[in-house]
Amino acid sequence: MQWAQQRGFGIRVEWGQAGARMLGPEAACLVVIDVLSFTTSVSVATDAGTAVFPYRWRDDSARVFAEENAAELAVGRREGGPWSLSPAAIRRAPFTERLVLPSPNGSTIAAAVEGTPVVAACLRNVSAVADWLVAQQWGTADRPIAIIPAGEHWPGTDTVRPALEDWLGAGALAAALIERGLTTPSPEARTAATTFEATRDSGALITDCASGRELAAIGFADDVAIAIERDADATVPVLTDNAFVDRRPR
């Protein structure tokens, strides 16, 4: 399926796990974007100095995995633990050096391709990630950056719903890379960037979109407020030895 690989372009964008598997093997780097809220949680945690282990399943195996890695285990938002898949909860929780963060969406995408560097990006750290990617001299046709907006699963199904918040996050990163001199975005990447640049108030859109309303309805409006804070973190979470750790220049 060479037609789907966006060959010849230095910045490429495709949706979800299938998109990661399509673009990842040829990419110099895979950037996962799951604004509400896997990569936002990763950004908040790594900016505080926590190493975040992504894990695909929320079951008993997650607890075993956390024990094997001497890490605390994050639970679902509504389970009441000190750490959960909630940026607000992570911000309030006691500091931990190591955290397992189960996520059937963002974590699964992060593990979709072996041998390709993986970075977690969101609106909170988009400029820091863009600076770091450019410093690696990636974003050319032969060393492309693959940006993967995660999307959301429809309840009770494996069907991915393209999510406005992740499209805007992907567009913010594509626009930042273009602004820094990368001149070969694919049509998909250029369209994402144009969408973001044409949006006067991305925060308001994310707050009022379907995913933002869903979180507010179940009592997690604070997570949305944290997710829309543009460039609030300087972290560059890079998957290293199975954990996202901050690789910003020191």
Secondary structure, 3 states (H helix, E strand, C coil): CHHHCCCCCCEEECCHHHHHHHHHHHCCEEEEECCCCHHHHHHHHHHCCCEEEEECCCCHHHHHHHHHCCCEECECHHHCCCCECCHHHHHHCCCCCEEEEECCCHHHHHCCCCCCCEEEECHHHHHHHHHHHHHCCCCECCECEEEEECCEECCCCCCEECCHHHHHHHHHHHHHHHHCCCCCECHHHHHHHHHHHCCCCHHHHHHHCHHHHHHHHCCCHHHHHHHCCCCCCCCCEEEECCEEEECCCC
